[in-house]
Amino acid sequence: MNLSLIFHTDPAHGWLEVNRANLEALNIAHKISRYSYQKTDRVFLEEDSDAAHYLRAAGKKGWTITTTEKHTNHDSFIRNLQRFEIGF
């Protein structure tokens, strides 16, 4: 699988935007911390740990990931989203 993902950043942090279904396909939803966020079928994985879990698992499955950075000089909209929950 080839995926093109957005890596959102603001002056203090970053998040990798992924599809919730892919967390299930990679069997890592249980590893995602409360420091990640969600909106409908999109999950914004915090850069320090959760995004690394995702990228490692995707690599083991043979998925090819490319990222595009989307930066804001203000607080990201992601900070106002709901915290990640399994079964949302």
C-alpha positions in Angstrom: 0.0 0.0 0.0 1.2 3.5 -0.9 0.0 6.3 1.4 0.5 10.0 1.2 0.0 11.6 4.6 0.0 15.1 6.0 2.3 15.9 8.9 0.8 18.9 10.7 3.0 21.2 12.7 2.7 24.3 14.8 5.5 26.1 16.7 5.4 23.6 19.6 4.4 20.2 18.2 3.5 17.9 15.3 0.9 15.3 14.4 0.7 12.7 11.6 -2.8 12.6 10.1 -3.9 9.0 9.4 -7.1 7.1 8.6 -8.6 5.4 11.6 -9.2 2.2 9.6 -5.5 1.9 9.1 -4.8 1.8 12.8 -7.1 -1.2 13.0 -5.4 -2.8 9.9 -2.1 -2.4 11.6 -3.5 -3.6 14.9 -2.0 -0.7 16.9 -5.0 1.3 18.1 -4.4 0.0 21.6 -0.9 1.6 21.5 -2.1 5.1 20.8 -1.9 7.5 23.7 -4.3 10.2 24.9 -1.8 12.8 23.4 -3.2 12.1 19.9 -6.5 13.5 18.7 -9.4 12.5 16.5 -12.1 13.8 14.2 -14.5 11.5 12.5 -12.4 8.9 10.6 -9.2 10.9 10.9 -6.6 10.4 13.7 -3.8 12.9 14.4 -1.0 11.0 15.9 1.4 12.9 18.1 4.9 13.0 16.8 6.9 11.8 19.8 5.6 8.2 20.1 2.3 7.5 18.4 3.4 8.5 14.9 6.5 6.3 15.4 4.3 3.3 16.3 2.3 3.8 13.1 5.4 4.2 10.8 7.1 1.1 12.3 4.0 -1.0 11.9 3.4 0.3 8.4 7.0 -0.5 7.4 6.6 -4.1 8.8 3.6 -4.5 6.5 5.5 -3.2 3.5 3.5 0.0 3.2 5.2 3.0 1.6 4.6 6.2 3.3 5.3 9.7 2.0 4.6 12.8 4.0 3.9 16.4 3.3 4.3 19.0 6.0 1.5 21.5 6.7 2.8 24.2 9.1 1.0 27.0 10.9 2.7 29.7 13.0 -0.2 29.6 15.4 -1.7 26.9 17.6 -2.9 24.1 15.3 -6.6 23.4 15.0 -5.7 19.9 16.1 -5.3 21.1 19.7 -9.1 21.7 19.9 -10.1 18.3 18.7 -11.3 15.4 20.9 -8.6 13.2 22.4 -8.1 9.8 20.8 -10.3 7.0 22.0 -10.5 3.4 20.8 -14.0 2.7 19.4 -14.9 6.4 18.7 
